[in-house]
Amino acid sequence: MCFYIGIEDLAANALIEVLKKTDKRFLTYHELESYGSEVVQILKENGEKAVLILSRDNTDALFRNYSDFFEENEEEGEKGISLKEGKDVDDLVHQFRGYLALDVLLAFMNQRSIQALGV
């Protein structure tokens, strides 16, 4: 089986893991790409195939389809994705984790992938 991991699942799960440990509500695109690469690698090591879908079109769709959750921001000269005020970990879990395949969920929660986020 091949898992297709969209920017919405990547951003939501990265923010869930970061918010569990810090109050940081912003992740750069570079941090998200590093996290996603580690998730794909973990899945590969477990015998699964995975593809990240991180195109500009998909990112634009993220901001259209989930405008109540995410917005694009820039901090210290780097663009990235912020979780909007009023949203928290519980909101993200409810919206983005209920339908994930267990293998993908475990890869998102793996300590190695979380370390790629710098937390």
C-alpha positions as CSV (number, residue, x, y, z in Angstrom):
1,M,0.0,0.0,0.0
2,C,1.1,3.6,-0.6
3,F,0.1,6.4,1.7
4,Y,-0.3,9.9,0.3
5,I,0.4,12.4,3.0
6,G,-1.0,15.9,2.3
7,I,0.2,19.2,3.7
8,E,-2.9,19.4,5.9
9,D,-2.2,16.2,7.7
10,L,1.5,17.0,7.9
11,A,1.0,20.5,9.4
12,A,-1.8,19.4,11.8
13,N,0.2,16.5,13.2
14,A,3.4,18.4,13.4
15,L,1.6,21.2,15.3
16,I,0.0,18.6,17.6
17,E,3.3,17.2,18.6
18,V,4.9,20.6,19.0
19,L,2.0,22.0,21.1
20,K,2.2,19.0,23.4
21,K,5.7,20.1,24.5
22,T,5.8,23.9,23.9
23,D,3.5,26.8,23.2
24,K,4.9,27.3,19.7
25,R,2.1,27.8,17.1
26,F,4.2,28.4,14.0
27,L,6.3,26.0,11.9
28,T,8.4,26.9,8.9
29,Y,8.0,25.1,5.6
30,H,11.5,23.8,6.1
31,E,10.6,22.3,9.5
32,L,7.5,20.7,8.0
33,E,9.5,19.2,5.1
34,S,12.1,17.7,7.5
35,Y,9.3,16.2,9.7
36,G,7.6,14.8,6.6
37,S,10.8,13.3,5.3
38,E,11.3,11.5,8.6
39,V,7.8,10.2,8.6
40,V,8.2,8.8,5.1
41,Q,11.5,7.2,6.1
42,I,9.9,5.6,9.2
43,L,7.1,4.2,7.0
44,K,9.6,2.9,4.5
45,E,11.6,1.1,7.3
46,N,8.3,-0.6,8.3
47,G,7.7,-1.9,4.8
48,E,5.3,0.8,3.7
49,K,5.5,3.3,0.8
50,A,4.5,6.9,1.3
51,V,4.6,10.1,-0.7
52,L,4.4,13.7,0.6
53,I,2.2,16.0,-1.3
54,L,3.6,19.5,-0.7
55,S,3.0,21.4,-3.9
56,R,2.1,25.1,-3.9
57,D,-1.4,24.2,-5.2
58,N,-1.9,21.8,-2.2
59,T,-0.7,24.4,0.2
60,D,-3.0,27.0,-1.3
61,A,-5.9,24.5,-0.9
62,L,-4.9,24.0,2.7
63,F,-5.4,27.7,3.5
64,R,-8.8,27.7,1.6
65,N,-10.2,24.4,3.0
66,Y,-8.9,24.8,6.5
67,S,-8.9,28.6,6.9
68,D,-10.5,28.2,10.4
69,F,-7.3,26.3,11.5
70,F,-4.3,27.6,9.6
71,E,-2.8,30.7,8.1
72,E,0.5,31.5,6.4
73,N,2.9,33.7,8.3
74,E,6.5,34.7,8.4
75,E,8.8,34.7,11.3
76,E,12.4,35.7,11.3
77,G,12.4,35.8,7.5
78,E,11.0,32.3,7.0
79,K,7.5,31.5,5.8
80,G,5.5,28.8,7.3
81,I,2.1,27.8,8.8
82,S,0.5,29.0,12.0
83,L,-2.3,27.6,14.0
84,K,-5.0,30.2,14.4
85,E,-5.8,31.6,17.8
86,G,-8.7,29.8,19.4
87,K,-7.6,26.4,18.1
88,D,-5.8,23.9,20.2
89,V,-4.4,20.3,20.3
90,D,-7.9,18.9,20.9
91,D,-9.3,20.6,17.9
92,L,-6.5,19.4,15.7
93,V,-6.8,15.8,17.0
94,H,-10.5,15.8,16.4
95,Q,-10.3,17.1,12.9
96,F,-7.1,15.4,11.6
97,R,-6.4,12.2,13.5
98,G,-9.6,10.2,13.4
99,Y,-9.2,8.9,9.9
100,L,-5.5,8.3,9.7
101,A,-4.1,4.8,9.1
102,L,-2.5,3.5,12.2
103,D,0.9,3.1,10.5
104,V,0.9,6.8,9.5
105,L,-0.3,8.0,12.9
106,L,2.5,6.1,14.6
107,A,5.0,7.6,12.2
108,F,3.7,11.1,13.0
109,M,4.0,10.3,16.7
110,N,7.4,8.6,16.4
111,Q,10.1,10.3,18.5
112,R,12.5,10.4,15.5
113,S,10.0,12.4,13.4
114,I,9.3,14.7,16.4
115,Q,13.0,15.4,16.8
116,A,13.0,16.7,13.2
117,L,10.8,19.5,14.4
118,G,13.4,20.6,16.9
119,V,11.4,19.8,20.1
